[in-house]
Amino acid sequence: MCLGIPAPIIEIPEKQWAIIETGGIKRKVGLHLVGEVEPGDYVLVHAGYAIEKLDLAEAEETIKLWEELLSIEGTKQAE
């Protein structure tokens, strides 16, 4: 199973590379697999590469699901 993390593009400092932010952490990801994107767009990130551009509604729903999953996992670890 592969996991993709939704993240907004913060900046595009060089061709084919972007800075995204997720969970308060910024990281550089490759844009080689997606079409035109710009800062403010959301992408699905896997293994250091943006693999799909997401529309805002899809990104928000995916982020909400991730947050729910992480809160459930955190509850299990506390038990």
HTML snippet that shows the backbone in 3Dmol.js (N, CA, C, O; Angstrom):
<script src="https://3Dmol.org/build/3Dmol-min.js"></script>
<div id="view" style="width:600px;height:400px;position:relative"></div>
<script>
const pdb = `
ATOM      1  N   MET A   1       0.848  -1.172   0.000  1.00  0.00           N
ATOM      2  CA  MET A   1       0.000   0.000   0.000  1.00  0.00           C
ATOM      3  C   MET A   1       0.890   1.230   0.000  1.00  0.00           C
ATOM      4  O   MET A   1       1.900   1.279   0.701  1.00  0.00           O
ATOM      5  N   CYS A   2       0.513   2.209  -0.780  1.00  0.00           N
ATOM      6  CA  CYS A   2       1.285   3.452  -0.766  1.00  0.00           C
ATOM      7  C   CYS A   2       0.446   4.545  -0.132  1.00  0.00           C
ATOM      8  O   CYS A   2      -0.775   4.576  -0.289  1.00  0.00           O
ATOM      9  N   LEU A   3       1.099   5.429   0.577  1.00  0.00           N
ATOM     10  CA  LEU A   3       0.419   6.539   1.229  1.00  0.00           C
ATOM     11  C   LEU A   3       0.833   7.839   0.573  1.00  0.00           C
ATOM     12  O   LEU A   3       2.018   8.089   0.356  1.00  0.00           O
ATOM     13  N   GLY A   4      -0.140   8.654   0.263  1.00  0.00           N
ATOM     14  CA  GLY A   4       0.133   9.979  -0.268  1.00  0.00           C
ATOM     15  C   GLY A   4      -0.331  11.007   0.738  1.00  0.00           C
ATOM     16  O   GLY A   4      -1.427  10.897   1.287  1.00  0.00           O
ATOM     17  N   ILE A   5       0.484  11.989   0.979  1.00  0.00           N
ATOM     18  CA  ILE A   5       0.177  13.035   1.956  1.00  0.00           C
ATOM     19  C   ILE A   5      -0.206  14.306   1.208  1.00  0.00           C
ATOM     20  O   ILE A   5       0.561  14.773   0.367  1.00  0.00           O
ATOM     21  N   PRO A   6      -1.381  14.881   1.495  1.00  0.00           N
ATOM     22  CA  PRO A   6      -1.755  16.141   0.852  1.00  0.00           C
ATOM     23  C   PRO A   6      -0.994  17.299   1.496  1.00  0.00           C
ATOM     24  O   PRO A   6      -0.847  17.355   2.717  1.00  0.00           O
ATOM     25  N   ALA A   7      -0.516  18.212   0.668  1.00  0.00           N
ATOM     26  CA  ALA A   7       0.250  19.343   1.196  1.00  0.00           C
ATOM     27  C   ALA A   7       0.154  20.533   0.243  1.00  0.00           C
ATOM     28  O   ALA A   7       0.092  20.361  -0.974  1.00  0.00           O
ATOM     29  N   PRO A   8       0.143  21.733   0.806  1.00  0.00           N
ATOM     30  CA  PRO A   8       0.144  22.919  -0.050  1.00  0.00           C
ATOM     31  C   PRO A   8       1.565  23.255  -0.508  1.00  0.00           C
ATOM     32  O   PRO A   8       2.533  23.046   0.224  1.00  0.00           O
ATOM     33  N   ILE A   9       1.668  23.769  -1.708  1.00  0.00           N
ATOM     34  CA  ILE A   9       2.958  24.261  -2.197  1.00  0.00           C
ATOM     35  C   ILE A   9       3.180  25.646  -1.624  1.00  0.00           C
ATOM     36  O   ILE A   9       2.347  26.536  -1.794  1.00  0.00           O
ATOM     37  N   ILE A  10       4.296  25.829  -0.950  1.00  0.00           N
ATOM     38  CA  ILE A  10       4.647  27.111  -0.339  1.00  0.00           C
ATOM     39  C   ILE A  10       5.400  27.982  -1.336  1.00  0.00           C
ATOM     40  O   ILE A  10       5.118  29.173  -1.472  1.00  0.00           O
ATOM     41  N   GLU A  11       6.350  27.384  -2.026  1.00  0.00           N
ATOM     42  CA  GLU A  11       7.128  28.120  -3.028  1.00  0.00           C
ATOM     43  C   GLU A  11       7.725  27.143  -4.040  1.00  0.00           C
ATOM     44  O   GLU A  11       7.817  25.941  -3.789  1.00  0.00           O
ATOM     45  N   ILE A  12       8.125  27.683  -5.175  1.00  0.00           N
ATOM     46  CA  ILE A  12       8.795  26.895  -6.210  1.00  0.00           C
ATOM     47  C   ILE A  12      10.131  27.580  -6.478  1.00  0.00           C
ATOM     48  O   ILE A  12      10.222  28.460  -7.334  1.00  0.00           O
ATOM     49  N   PRO A  13      11.182  27.170  -5.734  1.00  0.00           N
ATOM     50  CA  PRO A  13      12.463  27.860  -5.822  1.00  0.00           C
ATOM     51  C   PRO A  13      13.257  27.566  -7.101  1.00  0.00           C
ATOM     52  O   PRO A  13      14.119  28.352  -7.495  1.00  0.00           O
ATOM     53  N   GLU A  14      12.966  26.448  -7.734  1.00  0.00           N
ATOM     54  CA  GLU A  14      13.660  26.105  -8.969  1.00  0.00           C
ATOM     55  C   GLU A  14      12.759  25.205  -9.806  1.00  0.00           C
ATOM     56  O   GLU A  14      11.824  24.594  -9.290  1.00  0.00           O
ATOM     57  N   LYS A  15      13.051  25.130 -11.106  1.00  0.00           N
ATOM     58  CA  LYS A  15      12.239  24.332 -12.008  1.00  0.00           C
ATOM     59  C   LYS A  15      12.180  22.880 -11.525  1.00  0.00           C
ATOM     60  O   LYS A  15      13.199  22.291 -11.166  1.00  0.00           O
ATOM     61  N   GLN A  16      10.978  22.321 -11.523  1.00  0.00           N
ATOM     62  CA  GLN A  16      10.713  20.936 -11.149  1.00  0.00           C
ATOM     63  C   GLN A  16      10.850  20.629  -9.653  1.00  0.00           C
ATOM     64  O   GLN A  16      10.811  19.461  -9.265  1.00  0.00           O
ATOM     65  N   TRP A  17      11.009  21.644  -8.816  1.00  0.00           N
ATOM     66  CA  TRP A  17      11.094  21.418  -7.369  1.00  0.00           C
ATOM     67  C   TRP A  17      10.239  22.437  -6.634  1.00  0.00           C
ATOM     68  O   TRP A  17      10.168  23.603  -7.023  1.00  0.00           O
ATOM     69  N   ALA A  18       9.592  21.983  -5.566  1.00  0.00           N
ATOM     70  CA  ALA A  18       8.746  22.866  -4.765  1.00  0.00           C
ATOM     71  C   ALA A  18       9.025  22.632  -3.288  1.00  0.00           C
ATOM     72  O   ALA A  18       9.545  21.590  -2.890  1.00  0.00           O
ATOM     73  N   ILE A  19       8.669  23.623  -2.495  1.00  0.00           N
ATOM     74  CA  ILE A  19       8.691  23.495  -1.041  1.00  0.00           C
ATOM     75  C   ILE A  19       7.243  23.342  -0.608  1.00  0.00           C
ATOM     76  O   ILE A  19       6.399  24.182  -0.921  1.00  0.00           O
ATOM     77  N   ILE A  20       6.959  22.262   0.114  1.00  0.00           N
ATOM     78  CA  ILE A  20       5.623  22.042   0.655  1.00  0.00           C
ATOM     79  C   ILE A  20       5.710  22.108   2.173  1.00  0.00           C
ATOM     80  O   ILE A  20       6.797  22.065   2.751  1.00  0.00           O
ATOM     81  N   GLU A  21       4.552  22.213   2.805  1.00  0.00           N
ATOM     82  CA  GLU A  21       4.525  22.196   4.269  1.00  0.00           C
ATOM     83  C   GLU A  21       3.407  21.282   4.731  1.00  0.00           C
ATOM     84  O   GLU A  21       2.260  21.411   4.304  1.00  0.00           O
ATOM     85  N   THR A  22       3.754  20.369   5.599  1.00  0.00           N
ATOM     86  CA  THR A  22       2.760  19.481   6.188  1.00  0.00           C
ATOM     87  C   THR A  22       3.136  19.196   7.635  1.00  0.00           C
ATOM     88  O   THR A  22       4.284  18.870   7.937  1.00  0.00           O
ATOM     89  N   GLY A  23       2.179  19.320   8.508  1.00  0.00           N
ATOM     90  CA  GLY A  23       2.442  19.088   9.923  1.00  0.00           C
ATOM     91  C   GLY A  23       3.458  20.054  10.502  1.00  0.00           C
ATOM     92  O   GLY A  23       4.157  19.716  11.457  1.00  0.00           O
ATOM     93  N   GLY A  24       3.552  21.262   9.934  1.00  0.00           N
ATOM     94  CA  GLY A  24       4.507  22.254  10.410  1.00  0.00           C
ATOM     95  C   GLY A  24       5.925  22.039   9.910  1.00  0.00           C
ATOM     96  O   GLY A  24       6.838  22.770  10.294  1.00  0.00           O
ATOM     97  N   ILE A  25       6.119  21.037   9.052  1.00  0.00           N
ATOM     98  CA  ILE A  25       7.450  20.726   8.521  1.00  0.00           C
ATOM     99  C   ILE A  25       7.489  21.067   7.036  1.00  0.00           C
ATOM    100  O   ILE A  25       6.604  20.682   6.272  1.00  0.00           O
ATOM    101  N   LYS A  26       8.527  21.795   6.642  1.00  0.00           N
ATOM    102  CA  LYS A  26       8.716  22.125   5.234  1.00  0.00           C
ATOM    103  C   LYS A  26       9.718  21.160   4.627  1.00  0.00           C
ATOM    104  O   LYS A  26      10.701  20.782   5.265  1.00  0.00           O
ATOM    105  N   ARG A  27       9.455  20.761   3.373  1.00  0.00           N
ATOM    106  CA  ARG A  27      10.406  19.897   2.692  1.00  0.00           C
ATOM    107  C   ARG A  27      10.328  20.128   1.189  1.00  0.00           C
ATOM    108  O   ARG A  27       9.336  20.631   0.663  1.00  0.00           O
ATOM    109  N   LYS A  28      11.393  19.748   0.529  1.00  0.00           N
ATOM    110  CA  LYS A  28      11.507  19.910  -0.920  1.00  0.00           C
ATOM    111  C   LYS A  28      10.983  18.647  -1.593  1.00  0.00           C
ATOM    112  O   LYS A  28      11.342  17.534  -1.207  1.00  0.00           O
ATOM    113  N   VAL A  29      10.131  18.825  -2.604  1.00  0.00           N
ATOM    114  CA  VAL A  29       9.595  17.683  -3.342  1.00  0.00           C
ATOM    115  C   VAL A  29       9.714  17.935  -4.846  1.00  0.00           C
ATOM    116  O   VAL A  29       9.700  19.076  -5.307  1.00  0.00           O
ATOM    117  N   GLY A  30       9.828  16.859  -5.581  1.00  0.00           N
ATOM    118  CA  GLY A  30       9.923  16.942  -7.033  1.00  0.00           C
ATOM    119  C   GLY A  30       8.560  17.139  -7.675  1.00  0.00           C
ATOM    120  O   GLY A  30       7.557  16.594  -7.216  1.00  0.00           O
ATOM    121  N   LEU A  31       8.539  17.920  -8.733  1.00  0.00           N
ATOM    122  CA  LEU A  31       7.314  18.178  -9.482  1.00  0.00           C
ATOM    123  C   LEU A  31       7.312  17.459 -10.829  1.00  0.00           C
ATOM    124  O   LEU A  31       6.498  17.775 -11.697  1.00  0.00           O
ATOM    125  N   HIS A  32       8.197  16.518 -11.006  1.00  0.00           N
ATOM    126  CA  HIS A  32       8.396  15.848 -12.284  1.00  0.00           C
ATOM    127  C   HIS A  32       7.168  15.089 -12.776  1.00  0.00           C
ATOM    128  O   HIS A  32       7.033  14.863 -13.979  1.00  0.00           O
ATOM    129  N   LEU A  33       6.268  14.690 -11.874  1.00  0.00           N
ATOM    130  CA  LEU A  33       5.140  13.839 -12.239  1.00  0.00           C
ATOM    131  C   LEU A  33       3.813  14.580 -12.359  1.00  0.00           C
ATOM    132  O   LEU A  33       2.789  13.973 -12.673  1.00  0.00           O
ATOM    133  N   VAL A  34       3.824  15.883 -12.110  1.00  0.00           N
ATOM    134  CA  VAL A  34       2.587  16.665 -12.194  1.00  0.00           C
ATOM    135  C   VAL A  34       2.739  17.765 -13.238  1.00  0.00           C
ATOM    136  O   VAL A  34       3.852  18.130 -13.618  1.00  0.00           O
ATOM    137  N   GLY A  35       1.622  18.275 -13.687  1.00  0.00           N
ATOM    138  CA  GLY A  35       1.646  19.365 -14.656  1.00  0.00           C
ATOM    139  C   GLY A  35       1.955  20.685 -13.979  1.00  0.00           C
ATOM    140  O   GLY A  35       2.655  20.737 -12.968  1.00  0.00           O
ATOM    141  N   GLU A  36       1.421  21.747 -14.553  1.00  0.00           N
ATOM    142  CA  GLU A  36       1.644  23.091 -14.022  1.00  0.00           C
ATOM    143  C   GLU A  36       1.036  23.236 -12.630  1.00  0.00           C
ATOM    144  O   GLU A  36      -0.142  22.944 -12.423  1.00  0.00           O
ATOM    145  N   VAL A  37       1.838  23.684 -11.695  1.00  0.00           N
ATOM    146  CA  VAL A  37       1.378  24.006 -10.349  1.00  0.00           C
ATOM    147  C   VAL A  37       2.006  25.319  -9.931  1.00  0.00           C
ATOM    148  O   VAL A  37       2.997  25.762 -10.511  1.00  0.00           O
ATOM    149  N   GLU A  38       1.422  25.934  -8.924  1.00  0.00           N
ATOM    150  CA  GLU A  38       1.952  27.197  -8.423  1.00  0.00           C
ATOM    151  C   GLU A  38       1.756  27.266  -6.918  1.00  0.00           C
ATOM    152  O   GLU A  38       0.981  26.487  -6.364  1.00  0.00           O
ATOM    153  N   PRO A  39       2.442  28.182  -6.247  1.00  0.00           N
ATOM    154  CA  PRO A  39       2.263  28.307  -4.800  1.00  0.00           C
ATOM    155  C   PRO A  39       0.781  28.475  -4.458  1.00  0.00           C
ATOM    156  O   PRO A  39       0.052  29.218  -5.115  1.00  0.00           O
ATOM    157  N   GLY A  40       0.365  27.770  -3.424  1.00  0.00           N
ATOM    158  CA  GLY A  40      -1.037  27.784  -3.018  1.00  0.00           C
ATOM    159  C   GLY A  40      -1.794  26.547  -3.488  1.00  0.00           C
ATOM    160  O   GLY A  40      -2.819  26.191  -2.908  1.00  0.00           O
ATOM    161  N   ASP A  41      -1.297  25.889  -4.538  1.00  0.00           N
ATOM    162  CA  ASP A  41      -1.914  24.647  -4.995  1.00  0.00           C
ATOM    163  C   ASP A  41      -1.605  23.533  -4.002  1.00  0.00           C
ATOM    164  O   ASP A  41      -0.579  23.551  -3.322  1.00  0.00           O
ATOM    165  N   TYR A  42      -2.511  22.566  -3.935  1.00  0.00           N
ATOM    166  CA  TYR A  42      -2.289  21.378  -3.108  1.00  0.00           C
ATOM    167  C   TYR A  42      -1.882  20.217  -4.003  1.00  0.00           C
ATOM    168  O   TYR A  42      -2.401  20.044  -5.106  1.00  0.00           O
ATOM    169  N   VAL A  43      -0.944  19.430  -3.504  1.00  0.00           N
ATOM    170  CA  VAL A  43      -0.497  18.242  -4.219  1.00  0.00           C
ATOM    171  C   VAL A  43      -0.496  17.052  -3.265  1.00  0.00           C
ATOM    172  O   VAL A  43      -0.426  17.209  -2.046  1.00  0.00           O
ATOM    173  N   LEU A  44      -0.575  15.865  -3.847  1.00  0.00           N
ATOM    174  CA  LEU A  44      -0.450  14.634  -3.094  1.00  0.00           C
ATOM    175  C   LEU A  44       1.003  14.202  -3.212  1.00  0.00           C
ATOM    176  O   LEU A  44       1.513  14.037  -4.321  1.00  0.00           O
ATOM    177  N   VAL A  45       1.680  14.016  -2.071  1.00  0.00           N
ATOM    178  CA  VAL A  45       3.114  13.739  -2.057  1.00  0.00           C
ATOM    179  C   VAL A  45       3.370  12.306  -1.601  1.00  0.00           C
ATOM    180  O   VAL A  45       2.808  11.843  -0.609  1.00  0.00           O
ATOM    181  N   HIS A  46       4.232  11.616  -2.350  1.00  0.00           N
ATOM    182  CA  HIS A  46       4.646  10.264  -1.991  1.00  0.00           C
ATOM    183  C   HIS A  46       6.115  10.095  -2.356  1.00  0.00           C
ATOM    184  O   HIS A  46       6.521  10.393  -3.480  1.00  0.00           O
ATOM    185  N   ALA A  47       6.901   9.621  -1.412  1.00  0.00           N
ATOM    186  CA  ALA A  47       8.322   9.316  -1.633  1.00  0.00           C
ATOM    187  C   ALA A  47       9.099  10.495  -2.207  1.00  0.00           C
ATOM    188  O   ALA A  47       9.966  10.317  -3.062  1.00  0.00           O
ATOM    189  N   GLY A  48       8.786  11.695  -1.735  1.00  0.00           N
ATOM    190  CA  GLY A  48       9.547  12.873  -2.140  1.00  0.00           C
ATOM    191  C   GLY A  48       9.118  13.509  -3.446  1.00  0.00           C
ATOM    192  O   GLY A  48       9.785  14.417  -3.941  1.00  0.00           O
ATOM    193  N   TYR A  49       8.005  13.043  -4.014  1.00  0.00           N
ATOM    194  CA  TYR A  49       7.519  13.603  -5.277  1.00  0.00           C
ATOM    195  C   TYR A  49       6.029  13.910  -5.195  1.00  0.00           C
ATOM    196  O   TYR A  49       5.260  13.155  -4.600  1.00  0.00           O
ATOM    197  N   ALA A  50       5.634  15.020  -5.796  1.00  0.00           N
ATOM    198  CA  ALA A  50       4.215  15.313  -5.962  1.00  0.00           C
ATOM    199  C   ALA A  50       3.721  14.367  -7.046  1.00  0.00           C
ATOM    200  O   ALA A  50       4.276  14.336  -8.144  1.00  0.00           O
ATOM    201  N   ILE A  51       2.676  13.591  -6.743  1.00  0.00           N
ATOM    202  CA  ILE A  51       2.193  12.614  -7.715  1.00  0.00           C
ATOM    203  C   ILE A  51       0.852  13.012  -8.328  1.00  0.00           C
ATOM    204  O   ILE A  51       0.410  12.417  -9.311  1.00  0.00           O
ATOM    205  N   GLU A  52       0.205  14.029  -7.738  1.00  0.00           N
ATOM    206  CA  GLU A  52      -1.090  14.461  -8.256  1.00  0.00           C
ATOM    207  C   GLU A  52      -1.415  15.844  -7.721  1.00  0.00           C
ATOM    208  O   GLU A  52      -1.150  16.140  -6.556  1.00  0.00           O
ATOM    209  N   LYS A  53      -1.982  16.683  -8.556  1.00  0.00           N
ATOM    210  CA  LYS A  53      -2.489  17.981  -8.105  1.00  0.00           C
ATOM    211  C   LYS A  53      -3.908  17.758  -7.605  1.00  0.00           C
ATOM    212  O   LYS A  53      -4.704  17.091  -8.266  1.00  0.00           O
ATOM    213  N   LEU A  54      -4.226  18.316  -6.438  1.00  0.00           N
ATOM    214  CA  LEU A  54      -5.546  18.165  -5.844  1.00  0.00           C
ATOM    215  C   LEU A  54      -6.319  19.473  -5.931  1.00  0.00           C
ATOM    216  O   LEU A  54      -5.741  20.555  -5.838  1.00  0.00           O
ATOM    217  N   ASP A  55      -7.637  19.362  -6.111  1.00  0.00           N
ATOM    218  CA  ASP A  55      -8.425  20.585  -5.991  1.00  0.00           C
ATOM    219  C   ASP A  55      -8.622  20.857  -4.501  1.00  0.00           C
ATOM    220  O   ASP A  55      -8.431  19.963  -3.677  1.00  0.00           O
ATOM    221  N   LEU A  56      -8.999  22.068  -4.158  1.00  0.00           N
ATOM    222  CA  LEU A  56      -9.062  22.488  -2.759  1.00  0.00           C
ATOM    223  C   LEU A  56     -10.005  21.609  -1.936  1.00  0.00           C
ATOM    224  O   LEU A  56      -9.654  21.220  -0.822  1.00  0.00           O
ATOM    225  N   ALA A  57     -11.188  21.288  -2.454  1.00  0.00           N
ATOM    226  CA  ALA A  57     -12.151  20.476  -1.699  1.00  0.00           C
ATOM    227  C   ALA A  57     -11.592  19.087  -1.424  1.00  0.00           C
ATOM    228  O   ALA A  57     -11.733  18.564  -0.319  1.00  0.00           O
ATOM    229  N   GLU A  58     -10.966  18.496  -2.418  1.00  0.00           N
ATOM    230  CA  GLU A  58     -10.364  17.166  -2.255  1.00  0.00           C
ATOM    231  C   GLU A  58      -9.223  17.211  -1.242  1.00  0.00           C
ATOM    232  O   GLU A  58      -9.090  16.313  -0.411  1.00  0.00           O
ATOM    233  N   ALA A  59      -8.405  18.252  -1.314  1.00  0.00           N
ATOM    234  CA  ALA A  59      -7.291  18.394  -0.374  1.00  0.00           C
ATOM    235  C   ALA A  59      -7.807  18.543   1.055  1.00  0.00           C
ATOM    236  O   ALA A  59      -7.291  17.901   1.970  1.00  0.00           O
ATOM    237  N   GLU A  60      -8.820  19.385   1.252  1.00  0.00           N
ATOM    238  CA  GLU A  60      -9.354  19.598   2.592  1.00  0.00           C
ATOM    239  C   GLU A  60      -9.942  18.307   3.165  1.00  0.00           C
ATOM    240  O   GLU A  60      -9.745  18.007   4.342  1.00  0.00           O
ATOM    241  N   GLU A  61     -10.660  17.546   2.343  1.00  0.00           N
ATOM    242  CA  GLU A  61     -11.246  16.284   2.801  1.00  0.00           C
ATOM    243  C   GLU A  61     -10.159  15.275   3.162  1.00  0.00           C
ATOM    244  O   GLU A  61     -10.264  14.586   4.177  1.00  0.00           O
ATOM    245  N   THR A  62      -9.124  15.187   2.342  1.00  0.00           N
ATOM    246  CA  THR A  62      -8.033  14.251   2.606  1.00  0.00           C
ATOM    247  C   THR A  62      -7.282  14.632   3.879  1.00  0.00           C
ATOM    248  O   THR A  62      -6.930  13.760   4.675  1.00  0.00           O
ATOM    249  N   ILE A  63      -7.034  15.921   4.076  1.00  0.00           N
ATOM    250  CA  ILE A  63      -6.364  16.391   5.294  1.00  0.00           C
ATOM    251  C   ILE A  63      -7.211  16.061   6.522  1.00  0.00           C
ATOM    252  O   ILE A  63      -6.681  15.629   7.546  1.00  0.00           O
ATOM    253  N   LYS A  64      -8.516  16.262   6.421  1.00  0.00           N
ATOM    254  CA  LYS A  64      -9.417  15.948   7.532  1.00  0.00           C
ATOM    255  C   LYS A  64      -9.328  14.458   7.879  1.00  0.00           C
ATOM    256  O   LYS A  64      -9.260  14.097   9.054  1.00  0.00           O
ATOM    257  N   LEU A  65      -9.328  13.598   6.861  1.00  0.00           N
ATOM    258  CA  LEU A  65      -9.220  12.159   7.107  1.00  0.00           C
ATOM    259  C   LEU A  65      -7.883  11.795   7.752  1.00  0.00           C
ATOM    260  O   LEU A  65      -7.835  10.955   8.650  1.00  0.00           O
ATOM    261  N   TRP A  66      -6.801  12.425   7.298  1.00  0.00           N
ATOM    262  CA  TRP A  66      -5.473  12.180   7.897  1.00  0.00           C
ATOM    263  C   TRP A  66      -5.472  12.577   9.370  1.00  0.00           C
ATOM    264  O   TRP A  66      -4.953  11.848  10.215  1.00  0.00           O
ATOM    265  N   GLU A  67      -6.058  13.737   9.674  1.00  0.00           N
ATOM    266  CA  GLU A  67      -6.083  14.204  11.063  1.00  0.00           C
ATOM    267  C   GLU A  67      -6.881  13.239  11.943  1.00  0.00           C
ATOM    268  O   GLU A  67      -6.488  12.962  13.077  1.00  0.00           O
ATOM    269  N   GLU A  68      -8.007  12.726  11.418  1.00  0.00           N
ATOM    270  CA  GLU A  68      -8.794  11.755  12.177  1.00  0.00           C
ATOM    271  C   GLU A  68      -7.996  10.478  12.413  1.00  0.00           C
ATOM    272  O   GLU A  68      -7.981   9.943  13.522  1.00  0.00           O
ATOM    273  N   LEU A  69      -7.345  10.002  11.382  1.00  0.00           N
ATOM    274  CA  LEU A  69      -6.535   8.786  11.496  1.00  0.00           C
ATOM    275  C   LEU A  69      -5.414   8.963  12.515  1.00  0.00           C
ATOM    276  O   LEU A  69      -5.171   8.080  13.338  1.00  0.00           O
ATOM    277  N   LEU A  70      -4.739  10.096  12.457  1.00  0.00           N
ATOM    278  CA  LEU A  70      -3.641  10.343  13.398  1.00  0.00           C
ATOM    279  C   LEU A  70      -4.140  10.483  14.829  1.00  0.00           C
ATOM    280  O   LEU A  70      -3.457  10.057  15.760  1.00  0.00           O
ATOM    281  N   SER A  71      -5.324  11.075  15.024  1.00  0.00           N
ATOM    282  CA  SER A  71      -5.848  11.205  16.386  1.00  0.00           C
ATOM    283  C   SER A  71      -6.239   9.848  16.942  1.00  0.00           C
ATOM    284  O   SER A  71      -6.063   9.597  18.135  1.00  0.00           O
ATOM    285  N   ILE A  72      -6.766   8.968  16.098  1.00  0.00           N
ATOM    286  CA  ILE A  72      -7.105   7.607  16.550  1.00  0.00           C
ATOM    287  C   ILE A  72      -5.827   6.859  16.906  1.00  0.00           C
ATOM    288  O   ILE A  72      -5.764   6.194  17.940  1.00  0.00           O
ATOM    289  N   GLU A  73      -4.824   6.962  16.070  1.00  0.00           N
ATOM    290  CA  GLU A  73      -3.531   6.299  16.324  1.00  0.00           C
ATOM    291  C   GLU A  73      -2.914   6.813  17.624  1.00  0.00           C
ATOM    292  O   GLU A  73      -2.376   6.031  18.407  1.00  0.00           O
ATOM    293  N   GLY A  74      -2.988   8.125  17.855  1.00  0.00           N
ATOM    294  CA  GLY A  74      -2.434   8.698  19.082  1.00  0.00           C
ATOM    295  C   GLY A  74      -3.154   8.192  20.318  1.00  0.00           C
ATOM    296  O   GLY A  74      -2.532   7.988  21.361  1.00  0.00           O
ATOM    297  N   THR A  75      -4.463   7.986  20.209  1.00  0.00           N
ATOM    298  CA  THR A  75      -5.246   7.457  21.318  1.00  0.00           C
ATOM    299  C   THR A  75      -4.846   6.021  21.619  1.00  0.00           C
ATOM    300  O   THR A  75      -4.740   5.640  22.785  1.00  0.00           O
ATOM    301  N   LYS A  76      -4.622   5.220  20.580  1.00  0.00           N
ATOM    302  CA  LYS A  76      -4.215   3.825  20.773  1.00  0.00           C
ATOM    303  C   LYS A  76      -2.862   3.733  21.452  1.00  0.00           C
ATOM    304  O   LYS A  76      -2.661   2.870  22.307  1.00  0.00           O
ATOM    305  N   GLN A  77      -1.929   4.606  21.089  1.00  0.00           N
ATOM    306  CA  GLN A  77      -0.592   4.570  21.675  1.00  0.00           C
ATOM    307  C   GLN A  77      -0.615   4.970  23.140  1.00  0.00           C
ATOM    308  O   GLN A  77       0.223   4.511  23.915  1.00  0.00           O
ATOM    309  N   ALA A  78      -1.565   5.822  23.538  1.00  0.00           N
ATOM    310  CA  ALA A  78      -1.650   6.281  24.912  1.00  0.00           C
ATOM    311  C   ALA A  78      -2.209   5.196  25.842  1.00  0.00           C
ATOM    312  O   ALA A  78      -2.016   5.254  27.056  1.00  0.00           O
ATOM    313  N   GLU A  79      -2.893   4.223  25.272  1.00  0.00           N
ATOM    314  CA  GLU A  79      -3.513   3.176  26.111  1.00  0.00           C
ATOM    315  C   GLU A  79      -2.510   2.221  26.691  1.00  0.00           C
ATOM    316  O   GLU A  79      -2.883   1.296  27.412  1.00  0.00           O
TER     317      GLU A  79
END
`;
const viewer = $3Dmol.createViewer("view");
viewer.addModel(pdb, "pdb");
viewer.setStyle({}, {cartoon: {color: "spectrum"}});
viewer.zoomTo();
viewer.render();
</script>
